[in-house]
Amino acid sequence: MLACFIAVALSSGASALEIVDGLGRTVEVPDMVDRIICSGSGSLRLATYLQLWDKVVAVDSIERKTDRFDARPYALARPAYKDLPLFGEFRGDDSPELILSLDPAPQVIFKVGCTVKEADTLYEKTAIPVVALNYGNLVDGRDNLYSAIRIMGQVAHAKDRAEEVVAFLDRTIEDLRSRAADVEAKPSAYVGGIAFRGPHGLLSTEPTYPPFAFSGVVNVAAQGAGVKAKHAVVAKEALLQWDPEIIFIDLSTITATGGGALKELSEPLWEGLSAVKEGRIYGVLPYNWYNQNFGNILADAYFVGSLIFPDRFSDVDPSAKADEIFSFLVGEPVFKRLNQAFDGKVFVPLEVGR
């Protein structure tokens, strides 16, 4: 089957384009790309940002699941993904056999989170160009993220849209940073319950949490070794010592066994925390859910800013702002559905134990 596939590909006479992917590999792709698949955590999210949904011909296993909890705006906005054929398991566990059986066949495979060897091996087994992407982040990995967006846009004929997405992200982050940049007295905060390859409890946090970095809030976990850490599980003693003025709960935690961070905060150990005593605990949209949710992160940043610096964010309604962000990135205002999925706990004060 593979030999026949290669023979057809080589005899098609289609013109080709050489690109350099996120791993520095030179990859030859068709000059006209109308059919793609997206492998690895977050790859399909980026394709949705680029409005490539009509070019996607198959999905991995996570896109076919129907769960009560789903914090991925791109999946909520594009339910048709669930009806597409399967090409493999989630987190980049691709099946070359399934890929070769697809009809119509993809012309390019975009792959996030792989090594050079993994990308080359998948190409060898399918004879379909594999374009590797470095997913990046919004803090110290924005160059990688923007490069991934632009490479995908170049390959899939969405270069103009790629530049629009990059400009939107830059513009939004700059707006957030500028609002409270000159405020001297900035409160301390902590975010708990951050998911990382699954749901976690109160002590799971993000020392470089972008909503704090963008809105000017002091992240108590960003000190010592935490300054450079991307994800951390902190000690109970550390959180008690930090005693943040405000605690934000990443609502992915409510899917954890035992109820997660909110249940934990009802334990006597945490009664002395100022945020618990004074009821300053708030719910935010999940940061990670099949990789970082960039739309959620920006929406959370506006909520954090409007809560802590109300005079600087007086023109912002956090839920409306979230829908503005989602509408641009994924084509649909999905905040209401996200909030319903998480029991109305988004952007509101939370009661511990519930």
N, C-alpha and C positions, 0 to 999 in steps of 0.2 A: 504493500500500500504506500509506504514512504517513498519507494523508488518511483512509483507512478506519479506521486504528488510532485516530487522534485522535477520529473520530466515535464510535467504540465507547466510548472512554474517557469522553468528555463525556456520553454518554447513559446511562452505567451507573447514575448516581444515587448512587454511593458517597459516603459522608461523607469529609471530608478533615481533615487536621491540618497546621497550619503550624509549621515548626521553623526555627531558625536554625542553619545548618551551620558547619563549621570555617572557612569563608572569609567568614563573616558574611552569607551569602546567605539570604534567606527562601525556603524551599522548601515547597511544598504536597505532602504525601504522603497516600496513602490512610489512613484511620483503622484499617483492618485490613490488615496486611502479612504475607503468607504466602509470598511468592516474591521472592527477592533475587538479585543478582549482586554480586560484590566485585571492583573494578578497582584496579590499582596495587599496588605492593610493600607487602605486609603487611596489606592490607585483609581478605583471607580469614582471616588469623591472628586478627585481632580478632573476626571473626564466630564463629570456632571457640571462642575464649575465652568468648563469650556463649552458646555451645551452640546456635547457629543453623544447624547443619549440615543439618537437614532442610528448611530454607527455601531453601537454595542450589540454583538450577536450572541453572547453567552456570558454567564456569571459564575462566581464561585459559590460554595455552599452557604455562606453566611447570608447572601442576598436572597436565598430561597426560603429562609426561615420566617415564620410568622410568630412573633413574640409580642406579649403585652407591652414590654419595655423595649423601646428602640429610640435611642438618642441621636440617630444619624439623620439630620435634615435631608440629605441628598436621597436617602432611601424612602423617606416619607413623601418627598416631592415626586419621586419617580417609581410608583408602585409597579409599573410594567416590567421593571427589572426582575421581579419575582417570577414572571412567566417565561423568562428566557431559558434556553438549555443550560445545562451544567458543564463546566469544563474542568472542575477539580474542587478540592477542599479549600477552606479559607486559610489565610496567612501564607498564601503562595505555594500551597501543596498541590501543584498542577498535575493533571493526568494527560500525558501526551496522547494516549489512546482516545480519550474523550475529545481532545482538541482536534485530532485528525478526523474524527467522525462528524464534526460540525458541518452543517449545510444550511446556510452559506458558511464558507470557511473564513476565518479572520485573515486579514492581510498583514496585521501587525499585532504583537503582544506587548502591551505596556506592563512592566513588572517593577514593583516597589519592594525594597528590602531584600535584595538578593546579592550574591557575590558574582564576580566575573565568571567563575566556573559554573555556577548555577544557570546564569543567563546563556552561556555558550552551550551547555548541555541541553537546555530546553530547545535551543535552535537546532542543534544536531539531531534531536529526536523528532522535530516537527517540520523542519525546513521553513519555518515562518520566522521572519525577523523579530528579534526580542530586543525591545528598547528599555533598558534599565533606567530607573528614576530614583533620585535621592529625595525622599519626602520632605525633609527639612522641618522647620518650625517657625513660629512668628517672633522669636526672641533673638537667638544667636544663630539661627539656621535659615534666615529669610532668603539669603542668596541661593541656598540649595533648593528651597521651595520655589522660588521664582524661576530658577533654571529648569526645574521639573515641569512647571507650567508652560514655559516657553518651548521646551523640547517637544512636549505633547502637542502644543499648538502648531509647531512647525510640521510635524509628521502628519497631523490630522487636518491640516488646512484650516486652522483656527488661530492664526497668528494675531489677528486684530483683537479677537476675544481674549486671548492670553494677555495682551497688553492692557486691556480693560480690567481684567481681574487683578493684575499686578498693581495697577494704578489705584484701584478701589481699596486694596489691602493697605497700601502705603498711605493713602489719603485718610482712611479710617483710623489707623494707628496714630498718625500725626495729630488728628483731631483729638483723640483720647489723651495723648501726651500733653498737648498744649493747654488743656482746660485747667489743670491744677499744677502746672509746672512751677509756678512761683509761690505755691503754698508752703509755708515753713513748718507749721505744726501738722504733721501727718500721723494719723492713728496707726496702731499696729493691728495686724490681722493674721489669721491662720485659715487655711483651707484644708479640710479633712475629707476622707472618703474617696480620694482620687483613684479611679480604676487603673489597673495596670495588668494587662493580660487577664482580665477578670475583675470582679468587684472586690473592694477592700473596705476596711473599717476606718475609724477615726484617725489613726496614726499614719495613714498613707497620705502623703502630701507631695507637693511640687515646689521645691525651693525657687524655681524660676517662673512661677505661675504668672502667665502673661497678664491676666486681668489686674493683678496687683502692680506689676511693672508698668503697665500702660496708664493706670489711673493714679499712680503716685503713692500707693499705700505701702506701708512698711510690712514686709513679709517676715514674720518672726523666724521662719524656717530657713531664711536665706542668710545664714551666718556660719562662720567656721567652715566646716567641710561642705555645708549646704549651699555655699555661694556658687559652686560650680556644678552642683548635683542637678540632674534632670528629674529624678524621682527618688523619693526617700520614704522609709518607714522610720519615724522618729521614736525616741524613747518616751515613755509616759512621764518620766521625771523632767524631761526637757520641755514638754508642752506645759506642764504645771509651772515650771520656772518662768517660761516665757509669758504666761498669762496674757494672751492677746486680748485686746479690747473688743474685737469682733471676731466671730467664727463663722466661716462660710462652709456649707456642707455640699459637696459634689453629690448630686442626687443619684448617681450610679450606685452609690453605697446601699440604697434601699433594696437592691437586688441581691445583696450579700446574705449568706446564711446567718440567721439570727437577727436580721434587721439592720445591721451595719452601724454607722456612726451615730445616728440619732438614738438608737437603743443604748449604745455605749455611754452616751452623755448623761443618761439617767442614773448611772451608777454613782454611788457615794463618792468614789475617788475624785470625780470632776465637780463636785458641788462648790468647791472654792474658787473655781475659775470665774473671773469677772463677767465674761460673756454669758456664762450659764446663769449666774445670780441675777444679772440685769436683763436677761432675755434678748441678748444681741446675737442671735444665731439665725442665719438666713440660708435659703436653698438656692443653688445655682445649677445651670445646665451642665451635663457631663462634659468634662474636658477630653477624656479619652473614650472612644467607643469605636473600635476597629480603626485605631490610630487617632491622632488628634483631630478634634472637630473644630476647624478654624472659625466657622460661623458661630458656633456656640461660644467659643473663647471671646470673640469680639462682642457678642451680645452680653456675656457675663461681665465684661469690662465696663460696659456702659451702666449696667446695674450697680456694680461696685462703686463706680464714680458718682452716680446719682444718689446713692445711699449715704456716702461719706462726705461728699462735697456738693450738697444740693444746690447751693448758689451757683456753682460752676456748671452744673448740668441741669439747670432749671428748664431748659427747652427740650429735655429728653424724657420721653415715656419709655421705660425699658422694654416693655413688651412690644410696643409699636416699633421701636428701634430694632428689636430682634427680627421682626417681620420684614423690615426694610433690608436688613442684611441678608436674610434668607431669600427674599425675593430676587435680589441681585445674584447671589451665588448659585442657588439651585432652582430658581424660577418659580417658587411658590412660597407664600407666607405660611409657615408651618408651626409657628409658636404655640398656637392654641392646642394643636395635637400633641406637641411635646409636653405641654403643661398637663394635659389630661392624662397622658401616659404615666406621669409622675405625681398623680393624685393632687394636682393643683399646688404643689409645693415650690414651684419655681418663682424666684424673686419675691418671696414673702418670708415673714418671721416664722420660725419653726419651733414646735414644742418638743422638748426632749422626751424620748421614750415612745414617740409616735411616728 
